[in-house]
Amino acid sequence: DRGAEDVRVRLLLRPGARWVAEYYEVERATERGKDLEVTLPAKDLAWVAKLVLRLGGEAEVLDPPELRGLARRAAEEALALYRR
């Protein structure tokens, strides 16, 4: 459910990640050539960071800036597990 505490997240989805716009609720979607820029509400930025990680190089965080840091840390933590 949407709420006043939701954070608006903007992502650039490359062709391999465009399915996100069909699967999750988006407030806005704008075509950018083969890419799709979407705005979606999120209650939990950590969850979105994991989604971005799951999408690999097919998604780029545009906003909010703190989500970039969360996604980077999630990637570093995952890499650390495989380096053991």
C-alpha positions in Angstrom: 0.0 0.0 0.0 1.2 3.5 -0.8 1.8 5.8 2.1 3.0 9.3 2.8 6.3 7.9 4.0 7.1 6.3 0.6 10.3 7.5 -1.1 10.1 8.2 -4.8 12.8 6.2 -6.6 13.9 6.9 -10.2 15.6 4.1 -12.1 16.9 3.9 -15.7 16.0 0.4 -16.9 17.9 -1.0 -19.8 16.1 -3.6 -22.1 16.9 -6.6 -19.8 15.2 -4.8 -16.8 12.2 -3.3 -18.5 10.1 -6.1 -17.0 10.3 -4.2 -13.6 7.8 -1.6 -15.0 5.3 -4.3 -15.7 5.8 -6.3 -12.5 5.9 -3.5 -10.0 3.7 -0.4 -9.5 5.3 2.6 -11.2 4.1 6.2 -11.0 5.7 7.3 -14.2 7.5 5.7 -17.1 9.3 7.6 -19.9 10.9 6.1 -22.9 14.6 6.9 -23.3 15.5 5.2 -26.6 15.7 1.5 -25.8 15.8 2.3 -22.1 12.9 3.2 -19.8 13.1 5.7 -16.9 10.7 4.9 -14.2 9.6 6.4 -10.9 8.2 4.1 -8.3 7.2 4.4 -4.7 9.3 2.5 -2.1 8.9 2.0 1.6 12.3 0.3 2.0 15.3 1.5 0.1 17.3 -1.5 1.1 14.8 -3.7 -0.8 15.2 -1.5 -3.9 19.0 -1.7 -3.6 18.7 -5.5 -3.7 16.5 -5.3 -6.7 19.0 -3.1 -8.5 21.7 -5.6 -7.6 19.6 -8.4 -8.9 19.2 -6.5 -12.2 23.0 -6.3 -12.6 24.1 -3.7 -15.2 20.6 -3.5 -16.6 19.5 -0.8 -14.1 20.9 2.5 -12.9 19.8 4.4 -9.9 19.0 8.0 -10.7 17.4 9.1 -7.4 17.6 9.3 -4.5 21.4 9.6 -4.0 21.4 7.5 -0.9 20.0 4.5 -2.9 23.2 4.5 -4.9 25.2 4.0 -1.7 22.9 1.2 -0.5 23.2 -0.6 -3.8 27.0 -0.2 -3.8 27.2 -1.6 -0.3 24.9 -4.5 -1.2 27.2 -5.3 -4.2 30.3 -5.1 -2.0 28.8 -7.4 0.6 27.8 -10.0 -2.0 31.3 -9.9 -3.6 32.9 -10.4 -0.1 30.9 -13.6 0.3 32.3 -15.0 -2.9 35.9 -14.0 -2.0 36.0 -16.2 1.0 
